[in-house]
Amino acid sequence: MAKAAGHGLAVLKPWGDSLRYDFVVETEGGFLRVQVKSTFNHRIKGGYMCHVQPPPHTPRYSARDVDFLALYVIPEDVWYIVPSPVLTRMKGSILLSPASPGHKYESYLEAWHLLRGTRSGRRLRRKMGRARLPKCPRRAQCGPKP
């Protein structure tokens, strides 16, 4: 939440722990629900395994539950901001490889601008539901700071 606020986003924390998302970002009067996941070990093939779904016997996350996943790779101090349409295709875990150029989720690496949408949250969610997912237009703007 602090990192999102540091990027100039208006961040809200729901009361209690019973919702399927961890915080909300306000964007032009709309709201985007964000679920946070993190990883610090399980270094495999130069990357980190990140569990992106809840524990077994709990319903999987869907686009009805969250709008974005914020995935934090603790040892690398990097974040992935992943839209919900990508989430619905994810199994239990994914491999995040921030040090490998061209890796599968590279376009979401430090992509905080996706939470800053210029449309209301509802319109942004509708747009994200299309086949073409938001990508970082310029890698230098979204990537980790040197």
Sequence and secondary structure as in RCSB ss.txt:
>XXXX:A:sequence
MAKAAGHGLAVLKPWGDSLRYDFVVETEGGFLRVQVKSTFNHRIKGGYMCHVQPPPHTPRYSARDVDFLALYVIP
EDVWYIVPSPVLTRMKGSILLSPASPGHKYESYLEAWHLLRGTRSGRRLRRKMGRARLPKCPRRAQCGPKP
>XXXX:A:secstr
 HHHHHTT EEE  SSS SS SEEEEETTEEEEEEEEEE   EETTEEEEE S  TTS    TTT SEEEEEEGG
GTEEEEEEHHHHTT  SEEEE TTSTT TTGGGBT GGGGG SS HHHHHHHHTSSS    S HHHHS   
